Amino acid sequence: MRRHRSIFIKLLGVFLVTGILLNMATFGFFRIARPDREEIKVRHAVEYLLESLVLRLGEPPRQEEAQKIAKSHGIRIAFTTQTRALYPISTAFNMISGNPFQDEEEFNEPGNRMEWHRGELIARLHRANGTYWIQYSFSEHDSAVAIFPLLLILSVIVAGGFFMLRWVLSPIGAMMKAVKETSDGNFAYRMDSHRRDEFGKLASMYNTMQSRVQEMMEARRQLLLDVSHEIRTPLTRMKLSLEFMERNRYSRHMAEEISLMNAMLTEVLENERMNSLHESLQKTSMDLAGTIEEVVARFTISQQIEVSLERVSVAHDPVRMGLALQNLIENSIRHTDAEGRIINVTLSTGRVELGDFAILSVEDNGPGIAQEQRERIFEPFYRRPESSGFGLGLSLVARIVEAHGGSIQLDPERSSRFVILLPLQSTKSL
């Protein structure tokens, strides 16, 4: 199963990365655009301040004055009488923290040096009376104190951006629910379209689409009802006329044809009713085995049907599910010889990938379905060459099962066995 990745997190990440890149680009621009002479001026200004510091220490430099400067300004100083010394090792006094000068390659050669070292300004000055080393830590006074407010501000900005994104994109959840309602056949569902942005326009367009689809479905349903009524009326007259005719093989043949037309008309109408999945089912949580027993009882007078049923409560429409089972049994009867015919109906429970299911199977001892026909047997009006039906029975079964959130398939190893999976109460729909 693919891992879900939130679009809110993705967009927030895009904004954060964009902000970081913009800051880096701005910093880099000013860094590149700043002329070298400006940096030279800054270095000269710092050197001037360092010279002033050396003068304040006196001649020779006084350790007491150096301690006062370190305490009041955080500037640490080391001094040696060696005029060309590289590092503050043999010194008259040394207040330097750590070994920053040994870590910088620029200080390996004699001469005045000034560098940045891990948030510190370090400098070395050669004078006639000796060598001075100076260290000033910015992080100790600024960065360590400022990091917590900075983190707090960044956290507030990130949290605010996240909630703003969730508010802006909140209609996505409503749209997902709307699409789910449409896929379930609920064409009466409407979205709240009070927003004035693109999401509001999309919601309004969705509502318009729902209205048009609902109107078309209603028009088609009404047309079928009208046509069925118009067709059933002459069929009823013909059937009534046959009752007054002399019984012979012609009248029996006409009666059979009328019954076939009635059956076909019933299946067409039932298929159409199942198109509206949201409204057509009257599901009740009840024993599925009881529904199966009622259907099987209609056939046991003339047919041999073996049953093995486990008592299990399933939310289903007993009338529709009974019709589905009836069609499967009639399909088995049509495709098996009367002599030696055996039909098995079983009900059990089992666990598959998505959860716990009731497993209903109908199997006969007929020749089965050819490999090239298996992919199309659930299509409306598809008839196998040897079939005498209308091609609607199995299609109707598939529609009923899918309306219950289940699935139906032909056993790949036993081509005369149909298997229906119906979800139990705590199971997700297939």
Phi, psi and omega in degrees: 000131182289139182285135179283132178240122185291133177291332178297315180296320180298313181294321177297319177298321178298315180296319180295313179297319178299316178298317179297315180296321178297317178296319179295318179295318179297314179298316180296323180297311180292331178292318181284321184287340182289123182295153179298327182295332177293317178296323178296320178299318180297317180296320179296321179296319179294319178298322178297318179294322178293322177298319178296323178296318179297318179298323181293331181291337177094178182230109354289165183297139182262129181295324180298319178295320178298321179294321177298316180297318180297321182286319185275328186240353180075018179262116182262138188229144171231150183215141173222152179282352177286124186282340182239028181291147180264316185233152180283077182254295177265096188236158173287319170208153186213116177246008182293138178262124179079200180233056184294330184286324178290337182279344182255126182295333183298338182268007179282343181248149178297159179125163177289133182223147175214123183216165171261132182224102176052051178080011180237148171264121178237142183214153175228129181235124175268128177230171184296330182268356180153200183236136179248139171240132185233138182223128177226124183258115176285322184298328183293331185253335187244302190296314183297325181282324186276345186295323182290313174300324179296314178297322179296315179297315179298320179296318179296319180296314181296314180297317178298318178297321180297313182291327176295319178297318179298322179292316181296321185262010181301329179297344180298318178298319178295324179291322177298318178295320180295317179297321178297318179297318179295316180296334177276359177092010180270084182279357176274354182288140178228148178266154174282118186244041183281342181290153183252012179260195182298326178295322177296319177296319180296320178297319179296319178295322178298315180297321178296317178299316179300318181297317181292318179296319179297319179296318179295319179295318179295319180295319180292319179296317180294322178298316180296320178297317179295315180296317180298321178296317181294326180281320182295328181299307177294329177296319178295320178296317179297317180296321179293321179296323180297332181295334182262359180271158177293137181287119174207182185292333178289317180293323178295320179296319178295321179297321178295318180295321178295319178297320178296317179296320177297318180295317180296318179297320179297317181292322178298315180295321180293322176299318181293320178298324181286350174295329178265079188295326187291328188258339192277332186274142173241078188280141176223139177282108184207174182290116180291329180298324178296319177298318181295318181298322179297319180290314182298326182299334180289337185255341190293343179294320184247353184232153175264109181236122178263132183237146174218101191241133173261134180288119182211136180273124181226137175286111182206162173270109186298327180291311182292316181293324175297321178296320179298314179295320178300317179296322179294318179294317178297324177297319178295321180296320182293331188250021174226154177285142181299324180280120179081011181291132176228127178240128180249130175238121181233150176223126179214180175238153180196169181247128174241193189302320186267357178142205183266138184224151166274132185247110179251128180230145175233122184225143176232173181261027178281184183288346181086186184250134182297152184302318184287348181259349189293327183286343186248001188293339180264006178280141178299137176066012174276126180237135172287152184305323183271002185276150178249005182274194182257355182081019181246341186299306181290327176298318178294321177301313181299319180296317181296315181296315180296326177294336177272006181079016182251197180212156176228141178210160175269130181302121183296337181263337179231097192286001175249020182238119176263136182238125178248130174251122178242128184291140171282177192303320187266012185258142176289150177291149178282000000 
